[in-house]
Each structure stands twice: as structure tokens, then as C-alpha cells.
Amino acid sequence: MIDIVLLIVRLLFVAILYVFLFAIMKTGIGLVRGQRKKERTWKLSVERGPKELRGVSMVVRGPVIVGRAPGADIVVGAGYVSGRHARFQPMGQNLFVEDLGSTNGTSVNGSFIADPVALRDGDVITVGDVSMRVRYN
């Protein structure tokens, strides 16, 4: 009789241990997911330009270079786009765009820029004939 009681206690202990470990794992996964959901990021989407670039979108987590050079993050193969034309740079919660001394310039919402400009959600940046929209998600 005592053997049966000990067996039931052991099985109950193992079941409680598994429930406890499951609860810890679920809480840990929930915390990680919650942190990712709270993190807001800037997203850059090409709206107008060459067919191969239209619809391309990327999350901006570090500097993003737009230009004609093969080393650029977004390569625009057009003669009126400089090798290193513009740079998107996140700083804290803000995203800045800067013209890198290009020949034909960079515009934000139709206005050409000379200095780095802080972007707002929905701004349209034009480099040559390529238009990109930024979103803050």
C-alpha cells in the first residue's frame, strides 16, 4: 500500500514539475515576443523607379546607402544617380537622410536637401527617378 502511495506522489511531483517548467518557458517566450512587438522600427519602401526595385522594402537598423556603386545597400543603375548618392541613418528614435555630395541631389517631399534631415512617418525621398517612402512601425 505504501508503495502505491509513494508511486502516486512521485508521479504527481513529476507532473507538477513539468507544469512549472512549461509555465516558465511560456512566460519567457511571451517576454521576448513582447519586447519585439514594442520595438518600433523604420521601414524604407521603393514606390517608384526601375521595375526591379519597385516594391522592395527593408527595415533600417543601421546606415543604408543608396547609389549606383555595387557596394551600396540599394543599388540604382542609372547615370543620374551618384555612386554613393544618399545615406539613411537611424539615431535613437529618429531617421535621418543625408545627401552625400551627389551631382543631382536628394529631395524630401519635393524639396532638395543640403544638410541631414530628420524624417517623419510617410515622407517621400527622391534619388534620381527613384522614390522611397519611410514608415515608422
Order of alpha helices (4+ residues) and beta strands (2+ residues): alpha-beta-beta-beta-beta-beta-beta-beta-beta-beta-beta-beta
